[in-house]
Amino acid sequence: MNVDVKPRFIALTDPIEGKVPWMYCDVRNLVTTGRGDLIDPIIYAQRLPWTRDGATVSLADISAAWLLVKSRSDLCKKGGGAYASLTNLRLSSQAIDDLSFQKLDEIDASLAKRFPNYTSAPSDAQLAILSMCWACGAHGVEFSFPAFDTAFLASDWETCSVECWINDTHNPGLKPRNAANKALFQAA
């Protein structure tokens, strides 16, 4: 990805997702943390450097917290803040950044394989497609936008600005992301 994209990605994503140091469930009842980083299944949570009052915690503590959060599907439509007091495990700001950048690098590598013109695309186009993938996955059934794919491969950013819409019917948090992605493709 172009060098200016990572810092711009954080600036785009933080107001949409927040930077949450605890575990919570998203609107689909998937355990999440950080900037909307999925940690579901549980093994993803177990790999992270969780702490309690600054001290490292055990795998059993992480597992118990994850299972408790996952069991509270009644809170998933209330946003991540509803889970703040459910457990006292936290990630440091640096751990959240590391997790986000690792995921961003994985998405970047996937996009470079899928779209031969991705690495030469303007920063605005790269940022927009990374944002799309952040919300719905980088490949497979989650990222199924055939008309968008055709437009991206043709570097037709105007068509991408129309075809980049992610269904936000049951996830109103996608509305600002959709608007930002459209504006980014228009700017590209």
ROSE-885707 format. One line per field, with one value per residue: x, y, z of N, C-alpha, C in turn; residue in one letter. Coordinates in steps of 0.2 Angstrom, whole numbers, plus 5000, padded with zeros to 4 digits. Each point is the difference from the previous one (the first is absolute). Example, Ala and Ser with C-alpha at 12.3 -4.5 7.8 and 13.67 -1.06 7.14 Angstrom:
REM residues 2
n_x = c(5066; 4998) $
n_y = c(4972; 5005) $
n_z = c(5039; 4996) $
ca_x = c(4996; 5004) $
ca_y = c(5006; 5006) $
ca_z = c(5000; 5001) $
c_x = c(5004; 4996) $
c_y = c(5006; 5005) $
c_z = c(5000; 5003) $
type = c(a; s) $
END
This chain:
REM residues 188
n_x = c(5004; 4998; 5006; 4996; 4999; 5005; 5003; 4999; 5001; 5004; 5001; 4999; 5003; 5005; 4997; 5001; 5005; 5004; 5003; 4997; 5002; 4994; 4998; 4997; 4994; 5001; 4997; 5005; 5001; 5005; 5004; 5001; 5005; 5003; 5002; 4996; 5006; 4998; 4997; 4996; 5002; 4999; 5003; 4997; 4996; 5001; 5001; 4996; 5004; 4995; 4998; 5001; 4998; 5001; 4997; 5004; 4996; 4997; 5001; 5000; 5003; 5004; 5001; 5000; 5004; 5004; 5000; 5002; 5005; 5002; 4999; 5003; 4997; 4997; 5007; 5000; 4994; 5003; 5004; 5006; 4998; 4995; 5006; 5000; 4995; 4999; 5006; 5005; 5000; 5006; 5000; 5007; 5001; 5006; 4997; 4996; 5005; 5003; 4994; 4999; 5007; 5000; 4994; 5002; 5005; 4996; 4996; 5005; 5003; 4995; 4999; 5007; 4997; 4995; 5003; 5002; 4995; 4999; 5006; 4997; 4995; 4997; 5003; 4996; 5002; 5007; 4999; 4996; 5004; 5006; 4997; 4999; 5007; 5001; 4995; 5002; 5006; 5006; 4997; 4999; 4996; 5004; 5005; 4993; 5004; 4997; 4995; 5001; 5001; 4995; 4996; 5002; 4999; 4995; 5001; 4994; 5003; 4997; 5001; 5007; 5000; 4997; 5005; 5002; 4994; 5001; 4997; 4997; 4996; 5004; 5003; 4997; 5005; 4997; 4995; 5004; 5001; 4994; 4998; 5004; 4998; 4994; 5000; 5003; 4995; 4996; 5004; 4999) $
n_y = c(4994; 5005; 5003; 5004; 4994; 4997; 5005; 5001; 4994; 5001; 5006; 4996; 4995; 5003; 5005; 4995; 4997; 5006; 5001; 4994; 5001; 4999; 4994; 5000; 5000; 4999; 5004; 4996; 5003; 5004; 4996; 5006; 5004; 5004; 5000; 4996; 4998; 4996; 4998; 4998; 4994; 4997; 4996; 5004; 4999; 4993; 5002; 5004; 5006; 4996; 5005; 5000; 5006; 4999; 4995; 4996; 4997; 4995; 4994; 4997; 5005; 5000; 4994; 5001; 5005; 4996; 4995; 5004; 5003; 4994; 4998; 5006; 4996; 5001; 5001; 4995; 5002; 5000; 4996; 5001; 5006; 4996; 4999; 5007; 4999; 4996; 5003; 4998; 4996; 5003; 5003; 5001; 5006; 4999; 4996; 5005; 5005; 4996; 4998; 5007; 5001; 4995; 5001; 5006; 4998; 4996; 5005; 5004; 4994; 4999; 5006; 5000; 4994; 5003; 5006; 4998; 5004; 4996; 4997; 5001; 4998; 5005; 5003; 5005; 4997; 5000; 5006; 5002; 4997; 5003; 5006; 4999; 4998; 5006; 5002; 4997; 5000; 4997; 4994; 4996; 4997; 5002; 4999; 5001; 5003; 4996; 5004; 5000; 4993; 4999; 5005; 4997; 4994; 5004; 5001; 4998; 5005; 5003; 4995; 5000; 5007; 4997; 4996; 5004; 5002; 5000; 4995; 5005; 4996; 4996; 5004; 5005; 4996; 4997; 5004; 5002; 4994; 4999; 5005; 4998; 4994; 5002; 5004; 4995; 4996; 5005; 5001; 4993) $
n_z = c(5000; 4997; 5001; 4997; 4998; 5003; 5000; 4994; 5000; 5004; 4996; 4995; 5003; 5003; 4996; 4995; 5002; 5001; 5006; 5000; 5007; 5000; 5002; 4994; 4999; 4993; 4995; 4997; 5006; 4997; 5004; 5002; 4998; 5003; 4994; 5003; 5004; 4995; 5006; 4995; 5002; 5005; 4995; 4996; 5004; 5000; 4994; 5003; 5001; 5002; 5004; 5006; 5000; 4993; 5004; 4998; 4996; 5003; 4997; 5006; 5002; 4994; 5001; 5006; 4999; 4996; 5004; 5005; 4996; 4997; 5006; 5000; 4996; 5006; 5000; 4995; 5001; 5006; 4996; 4998; 5001; 4998; 4998; 5001; 5004; 4994; 4998; 5003; 4995; 4998; 4994; 5000; 5000; 5001; 5005; 5001; 5000; 5004; 5003; 5000; 5001; 5005; 5002; 5001; 5002; 5003; 5001; 5001; 5003; 5002; 5001; 5002; 5003; 5003; 5001; 4994; 5000; 5006; 5000; 4994; 5004; 4999; 5005; 4997; 4994; 5001; 5002; 4995; 4996; 5003; 4999; 4993; 4999; 5003; 4996; 4994; 5001; 4999; 5001; 4996; 5003; 5005; 4996; 4999; 4996; 4996; 5000; 5006; 5000; 4996; 5004; 5006; 4997; 4998; 5006; 5000; 5003; 4995; 4996; 5002; 4999; 4995; 4998; 5004; 4999; 5007; 5000; 5001; 4997; 5002; 4997; 5004; 5003; 4995; 5002; 5006; 5000; 4998; 5004; 5004; 4999; 5000; 5005; 5003; 4997; 5002; 5005; 4999) $
ca_x = c(4996; 5004; 5002; 4996; 4994; 4999; 4998; 4993; 4996; 4999; 4996; 4994; 4997; 4998; 4994; 4995; 5001; 5003; 5006; 4997; 5005; 4997; 4996; 4993; 4997; 4998; 4993; 4999; 5002; 5007; 5005; 5004; 5003; 5004; 4997; 4996; 5003; 4997; 5004; 4995; 5000; 5004; 5007; 5002; 5000; 5005; 5006; 5001; 5003; 4995; 5003; 4995; 5004; 5007; 5003; 4998; 4995; 5000; 4996; 4993; 4997; 4998; 4994; 4994; 4998; 4997; 4993; 4995; 4998; 4997; 4993; 4996; 4997; 4995; 5003; 5004; 4997; 5001; 5007; 5006; 5000; 4995; 5004; 5006; 5001; 4999; 5006; 5006; 5005; 5001; 5005; 5003; 4999; 5005; 4998; 4995; 5003; 5004; 4995; 4997; 5005; 5001; 4994; 5000; 5005; 4997; 4995; 5004; 5003; 4994; 4998; 5005; 5000; 4994; 5000; 5007; 5001; 4999; 5006; 5001; 4994; 5001; 4999; 4993; 4997; 5002; 4997; 4993; 4999; 5002; 4994; 4995; 5002; 5000; 4993; 4996; 5005; 5004; 4999; 4994; 4993; 4999; 5002; 4998; 4998; 5002; 5001; 5006; 5006; 5001; 5002; 5006; 5005; 5000; 5002; 4994; 4999; 4993; 4995; 5001; 4996; 4993; 4999; 5004; 4995; 4999; 4993; 5000; 4993; 4999; 5006; 5000; 5006; 5004; 4998; 5005; 5005; 4998; 5001; 5007; 5003; 4997; 5004; 5007; 5001; 4999; 5006; 5006) $
ca_y = c(5006; 5007; 5002; 5005; 4997; 4997; 5006; 5002; 4994; 5001; 5006; 4998; 4995; 5002; 5003; 4996; 4994; 5001; 4996; 4997; 4995; 4994; 4996; 5001; 4997; 5004; 4999; 4993; 4996; 4997; 5004; 5005; 5004; 5005; 5004; 4995; 4994; 4993; 4995; 4994; 4996; 5002; 4999; 5007; 5004; 4997; 5002; 5007; 5001; 5003; 5002; 5002; 5005; 5000; 4993; 4995; 4996; 4993; 4998; 4998; 5007; 5002; 4995; 5001; 5006; 5000; 4996; 5005; 5005; 4997; 4998; 5006; 5002; 5005; 5006; 5002; 5006; 5006; 5003; 4998; 5003; 4996; 4994; 5002; 4997; 4993; 4996; 5005; 4999; 5005; 5000; 5007; 5004; 4997; 4993; 5001; 5002; 4995; 4996; 5003; 5000; 4993; 4999; 5004; 4997; 4994; 5002; 5003; 4995; 4997; 5005; 5000; 4994; 5000; 5005; 5002; 5008; 5003; 5003; 5006; 5004; 5006; 4999; 5000; 4994; 4995; 5001; 4998; 4993; 4997; 5001; 4995; 4994; 5000; 4999; 4994; 4995; 5002; 4996; 4995; 5002; 5006; 5005; 4998; 5006; 4998; 5006; 5004; 4997; 5002; 5007; 5001; 4998; 5005; 5006; 5004; 5002; 5002; 4994; 4997; 5004; 4998; 4993; 4999; 5000; 4994; 5000; 5003; 4999; 4997; 5003; 5007; 5002; 5000; 5006; 5004; 4996; 5000; 5007; 5001; 4996; 5004; 5006; 4998; 4997; 5006; 5003; 4997) $
ca_z = c(5000; 5000; 5006; 5004; 5001; 5007; 5005; 4998; 5002; 5008; 5001; 4998; 5003; 5007; 5001; 4998; 5004; 5007; 5002; 5006; 5003; 5003; 4996; 4999; 4995; 4995; 4999; 4998; 5006; 4999; 5005; 4997; 5004; 4997; 4995; 4997; 4998; 5003; 5004; 5000; 5005; 5007; 5000; 4999; 5007; 5004; 4997; 5001; 5007; 5005; 5006; 5006; 5004; 4998; 5000; 4995; 5003; 4998; 4994; 5003; 5001; 4994; 4998; 5004; 4998; 4993; 5000; 5003; 4995; 4995; 5003; 5001; 4994; 5001; 5000; 4994; 4996; 5004; 4999; 5004; 5007; 5004; 5002; 5003; 5007; 5000; 5002; 5001; 4996; 4996; 4996; 5000; 4994; 4996; 4997; 4996; 4994; 4997; 4998; 4994; 4994; 4997; 4996; 4994; 4996; 4998; 4995; 4995; 4997; 4997; 4994; 4994; 4996; 4996; 4995; 4998; 4999; 5006; 5002; 4996; 5000; 5004; 5007; 5002; 4998; 5005; 5007; 4999; 4999; 5007; 5005; 4999; 5002; 5007; 5002; 4998; 4998; 4994; 4995; 5001; 4999; 5003; 4995; 4993; 4997; 4993; 4996; 5003; 4998; 4993; 4999; 5003; 4995; 4994; 5003; 4999; 5006; 5000; 5001; 5007; 5005; 5000; 5001; 5006; 5006; 5004; 5002; 5007; 5002; 5007; 5003; 4998; 5001; 4994; 4996; 4999; 4996; 4993; 4998; 5000; 4994; 4994; 4999; 4999; 4993; 4996; 5001; 4996) $
c_x = c(5004; 5001; 4995; 4993; 4999; 4998; 4993; 4995; 4998; 4996; 4993; 4996; 4998; 4994; 4994; 5000; 5001; 5006; 4999; 5005; 4997; 4996; 4993; 4997; 4997; 4992; 4998; 5002; 5006; 5004; 5005; 5004; 5004; 4996; 4995; 5003; 4997; 5005; 4996; 5002; 5005; 5007; 5003; 5001; 5006; 5007; 5002; 5003; 4995; 5003; 4994; 5004; 5008; 5004; 4998; 4995; 5001; 4996; 4993; 4996; 4997; 4994; 4994; 4997; 4996; 4993; 4995; 4997; 4995; 4993; 4995; 4997; 4995; 5003; 5002; 4997; 5001; 5007; 5005; 5000; 4996; 5004; 5006; 5001; 4999; 5006; 5005; 5006; 5001; 5006; 5003; 4999; 5005; 4997; 4994; 5002; 5004; 4995; 4997; 5004; 5001; 4994; 5000; 5006; 4998; 4995; 5004; 5003; 4994; 4998; 5005; 5000; 4993; 4999; 5007; 5001; 5000; 5006; 5002; 4994; 5001; 4998; 4993; 4996; 5002; 4997; 4993; 4999; 5002; 4994; 4994; 5001; 5000; 4993; 4998; 5005; 5003; 4998; 4994; 4993; 4999; 5001; 4998; 4996; 5002; 5001; 5005; 5006; 5002; 5003; 5007; 5006; 5001; 5003; 4994; 4998; 4993; 4995; 5001; 4996; 4993; 4999; 5004; 4995; 4999; 4993; 5000; 4993; 5000; 5007; 5001; 5007; 5004; 4998; 5006; 5006; 4998; 5001; 5007; 5003; 4998; 5005; 5007; 5001; 4998; 5006; 5006; 4999) $
c_y = c(5006; 5002; 5004; 4996; 4998; 5006; 5002; 4995; 5001; 5006; 4999; 4995; 5002; 5003; 4995; 4994; 5001; 4996; 4997; 4995; 4994; 4996; 5002; 4996; 5005; 4998; 4993; 4995; 4996; 5004; 5004; 5004; 5006; 5004; 4996; 4994; 4994; 4996; 4994; 4996; 5001; 5000; 5007; 5004; 4998; 5002; 5007; 5001; 5004; 5001; 5001; 5005; 5000; 4994; 4995; 4995; 4993; 4999; 4999; 5007; 5002; 4996; 5002; 5007; 5000; 4996; 5004; 5005; 4997; 4998; 5006; 5003; 5005; 5007; 5002; 5005; 5006; 5004; 4997; 5002; 4997; 4994; 5002; 4998; 4993; 4996; 5006; 4999; 5005; 4999; 5007; 5003; 4997; 4993; 5001; 5002; 4994; 4995; 5003; 5000; 4993; 4999; 5004; 4997; 4994; 5001; 5003; 4995; 4996; 5004; 5000; 4994; 5000; 5005; 5002; 5007; 5003; 5004; 5007; 5005; 5006; 4999; 5000; 4994; 4994; 5000; 4998; 4992; 4996; 5001; 4995; 4993; 4999; 4999; 4993; 4995; 5001; 4995; 4995; 5003; 5007; 5006; 4998; 5006; 5000; 5007; 5005; 4997; 5002; 5007; 5001; 4997; 5004; 5007; 5005; 5003; 5003; 4995; 4996; 5004; 4998; 4993; 4998; 4999; 4993; 5000; 5002; 4999; 4998; 5003; 5007; 5003; 5000; 5006; 5005; 4997; 5000; 5007; 5002; 4996; 5003; 5006; 4999; 4998; 5006; 5004; 4997; 5001) $
c_z = c(5000; 5008; 5004; 5002; 5007; 5005; 4998; 5001; 5007; 5001; 4997; 5004; 5008; 5002; 4999; 5005; 5007; 5001; 5007; 5002; 5003; 4994; 5000; 4994; 4995; 4999; 4998; 5006; 4999; 5005; 4996; 5005; 4995; 4995; 4996; 4997; 5003; 5003; 5001; 4994; 5006; 4999; 4998; 5006; 5004; 4998; 5002; 5007; 5005; 5006; 5005; 5004; 4999; 5000; 4995; 5003; 4996; 4994; 5003; 5001; 4994; 4997; 5004; 4998; 4993; 5000; 5004; 4995; 4995; 5003; 5000; 4993; 5001; 5000; 4993; 4995; 5004; 4999; 5005; 5007; 5005; 5003; 5005; 5007; 5001; 5002; 5002; 4996; 4995; 4995; 5000; 4993; 4995; 4997; 4995; 4993; 4996; 4997; 4993; 4995; 4997; 4996; 4993; 4995; 4997; 4994; 4994; 4995; 4996; 4994; 4995; 4996; 4996; 4995; 4997; 5000; 5007; 5002; 4997; 5000; 5005; 5007; 5002; 4998; 5005; 5007; 5000; 5000; 5007; 5005; 4999; 5003; 5008; 5003; 4999; 4998; 4994; 4994; 5001; 5000; 5004; 4995; 4993; 4997; 4992; 4996; 5003; 4998; 4993; 4999; 5003; 4995; 4995; 5003; 4999; 5007; 5001; 5001; 5007; 5005; 5001; 5002; 5007; 5006; 5003; 5003; 5008; 5004; 5008; 5004; 4998; 5001; 4993; 4996; 4999; 4996; 4993; 4997; 4999; 4994; 4993; 4998; 4998; 4993; 4995; 5000; 4996; 4993) $
type = c(m; n; v; d; v; k; p; r; f; i; a; l; t; d; p; i; e; g; k; v; p; w; m; y; c; d; v; r; n; l; v; t; t; g; r; g; d; l; i; d; p; i; i; y; a; q; r; l; p; w; t; r; d; g; a; t; v; s; l; a; d; i; s; a; a; w; l; l; v; k; s; r; s; d; l; c; k; k; g; g; g; a; y; a; s; l; t; n; l; r; l; s; s; q; a; i; d; d; l; s; f; q; k; l; d; e; i; d; a; s; l; a; k; r; f; p; n; y; t; s; a; p; s; d; a; q; l; a; i; l; s; m; c; w; a; c; g; a; h; g; v; e; f; s; f; p; a; f; d; t; a; f; l; a; s; d; w; e; t; c; s; v; e; c; w; i; n; d; t; h; n; p; g; l; k; p; r; n; a; a; n; k; a; l; f; q; a; a) $
END
